[in-house]
Amino acid sequence: ATAATHFLPFASAAMDPAVRSQLVQRVQRYFLEFLETFKLPGAEDDASSDLYYKEQAKTMIREGKRTLYVKMGHLEQIDPAMVSYEPADLRNVIESKYMMVRDALNAAVPELLTKLDDPEIEEEARKARERDELKFSAAFYDLPLFSGIRDLRTEKLGRLVTICGTVTRTTEVKPELLVGTFQCNECSREVTGVEQQFKVTTPAVCPSRNCGNRQNWTLLGESRTTKWGDWQRIRLQEGENEVPAGSMPRSMDVIVRDECCDRCKPGDKVLITGTLIVVPDVPTMMNPAELKQQVRRSLNTRSDGSGAGEGLKGLKGTGNRDLTYKLAFFGTFIDEDSVWGNRGSGAGGESENVRSEDKMYLSQSDKDRFQQISDHVGAGGRRDCFDVLARAIAPSIQGHLEVKKGILLMLIGGLGKKTDEGIKLRGDVNVCLLGDPATAKSAMLKWTSQFLPRAVFASGKSSTAAGLTASVVRDAELDGERVIEPGALMLADNGICCIDEFEQMDQKDQSAIHEAMEQQTITLSKAGIQATLNARASILASVLPKNTYYQPTQPIHKNCDLTPPIISRFDLMFVMQDIHDEANDHNVARHILSLHRCKEEELVQTLTTLDLQRYIRLARTFKPKVTADAKDRLVRCYKKLREDRTYVRGACGVTVRQLESLIRLAEAISRVHLDDKVRVEYVNEAFELQLNTLKRAERENIDLGADMAEDHAPAPPEGEEGRPGTEAEVPNAADAARRPKRMKITFAEYQRIGQMLTRHLASQEIEGVDVKEEDLCAWYLERIEDEIQTEAQMIEQQTLVQKIIERLIEKDRVIIVYRQSEDPMRPEGRVLVKHPNFPVGEVIMQPSTKST
């Protein structure tokens, strides 16, 4: 017979026992042959190259492991000329008849150990075989397809399949008797190889002649032929993308053994390879406390048919009157799901877990590219990798660069520390988005929750204190034992918990997360359970202002329903206002329409999501140290915060938490720049971000048009007349472009441009160069020439900078007119200098007015 016909007998549906045993023997022989001869593709011709699975077996023995991992693709990649069977047939049998041939596949592993030809390991391998021969197993992984929990039907029984889902609960690891050795208490005869079925199963009858013992047995637990194993039950719930409309997510019990135990924890998104099995759901096997009332009554009234009064024993005694079955899954390999982010959304492609503890491997080209990003120099002549990376956060959302910077810092995080006394200082950054309706708060949260595998999205209105932290429940399947049910913060351990509509939570539920936000633990004292659980999660919360829209004239604690202790625990608090601005509205409308027309390629995206994940993971490997200069700067910044009486952080003042926040943010910015040291410029950037998030919130957007209209004679008359009218009233495009479109700019943008202008004036003054207003305008336009595409944009920017200079002179008095223009018809010829009492880098504030 040819090799292809070796497996033909298995095709028959009802398999003859002789054919079945023949198939099992052949599978074991051919699988062992595969393990002995397989080399990676491309290495077959090289005689010196290693045999892949023999090398893996050596490593397995050295590390004291008992599982050999076999990649399914390798079964067909082997050269058919090297083996005496058809590779596709072996794979087909393993996939379709896995439960039937599982023992044969596992038995091939210890056989492989006898053929390693390595004197160093031979002795170890022999001892391992003597001690644990029955524990060796072969685990298969990397199947091309996976099934949803909802698709598992009885036709998949015994087949090798992969399922995916989220782990919701795991039990502790328990011992399991797999194969027992019993001693007859009457004639001391030992009976070996008694396979167990769901409960302790004793031999039916003693094989000794004239003994006939059926009941009186002792288990020999220490015998070599008694096989004990560890087992654990995992509750797996299907992913949100696989639940059909109007359905509840389904769950399934997964049984794992030995080395697969404790490989995952609640909240993990995993792929589990194994096989579907059926277990009897037998009431007589249950503890009476677990049974429903009517089942308990029916069991009490049932009389045993034999009349012997011994009760029911094993499956045989129950009959099949009320014997029900349930599906379970027997898992042999657990792997992290690497496509969690895009599954079901049609995007495909792999994702990287940025919070993974595993060692990271990057190619040299990736390292060079990421270093190039971190060294990127922007238009202003300074490194701007922070801006480049922030723009890659939630690319489908237009604008909000400051908020994206905050989310980037939260994803990267600072360094967690531990004092000598054992007190932990958190490194995670908490961010709060306080914003008007329709400012993309929920979209930011949704994007963040899909960026990480351990990210949980919760809604404030439907979340309780127990749902967010943890609760104690009775588990009916564990004899009514009380177990801890993890909440959202525990499931998001080492990840991010996104809470939408945070202000809708009840006051007592909000206070439940005080401990989780600062100490990063959850302490439970309920129902006789005293436990401290880890909740090392960052919190990203979105809050709607108290009166729907943010009131810039009110302080922050009057704008939201959050208590001062909660507000002080947020490192960054962003205010997202819906500003009516013609240019910005135009950009947003274009952006949204291009998304709706599926023209994402028009959006210039510098980094893909995978690149961003890899960059963040690389950045998290850096452990920056604070330099002496940065330490002095941190102290000065903190003192400045404490001195500034106007900077009231939600009616609770500036606390030491803000200093710790500043350190965390500075460390995170150092990591963004792939730097091992926290430098002064990083501290300044962190301080600016922290200050601006709240300072800007307490100021209105700066209106450059309203009070400057009468001062700015040359351009506004046409603009003021043309503004209420339609486009048709404007004679030509140049006049339309000349109209001042941007009458309002944000406080942060005003600060940025003002700082640039004052810094340039200060440097020119040191060099002894006179700067006229027209020269200052021209210098600014040169700086931003990369951003200007059309003549209309240039005229718009020119008008904007003229108005800002006017405001800096008239209102803020940061710039003073040193000498008026010699030509009265050309007022822009006046010479400007920086005010001597204004230090460069300070926040530009009006000396008299507070309402702005």
Secondary structure, DSSP 8 states (H G I E B T S, - for coil): --GGGGGGGGGSSS--HHHHHHHHHHHHHHHHHHHHH---TT-SS-TTS--HHHHHHHHHHHTT--EEEEEHHHHHHS-GGGSSS-HHHHHHHHHHSHHHHHHHHHHHHHHHHTT---HHHHHHHHHHHHHHGGG-EEEEE--S--B-GGG--GGGBTSEEEEEEEEEEE---EEEEEEEEEEETTT--EEEEEE--SS----SS--STTT--SS-EEE-TTSTT-EEEEEEEEEEE--GGGS-TT----EEEEEEEGGGTTS--TT-EEEEEEEEEEEEE-GGGS-GGGS-HHHHHHHHH---TT-S-----HHHHHTTSS-EEEEEEEEEEEEE-TTTTTTTTT-------TT--S-----HHHHHHHHHHHT-B-TTSSB-HHHHHHHTSSTTS-S-HHHHHHHHHHHH----EE-TTS-EE-----EEEEE-TTSSHHHHHHHHHHHSTTEEEEESTT--HHHHSEEEEEEGGGTTEEEEEE-HHHHTTTSEEEEESGGGS-HHHHHTTHHHHHT-EEEEEETTEEEEEE---EEEEEE--TTSS--TTS-HHHHS---HHHHHH-SEEEEE-----HHHHHHHHHHHHHHHTT-GGGS--SS-HHHHHHHHHHHTT---EE-HHHHHHHHHHHHHHHH-TT--STTS---HHHHHHHHHHHHHHHHHTT-SEE-HHHHHHHHHHHHHHHHGGGS--EESSTTTTTT--SSHHHHHHHTTS-GGGS--HHHHHHS----EE-HHHHHHHHHHHHHHHHHHHHTT--EEHHHHHHHHHHHTGGG--SHHHHHHHHHHHHHHHHHHHHTS--EEEEE--SSTT-GGG-EEEE-TT--TTS----SS----
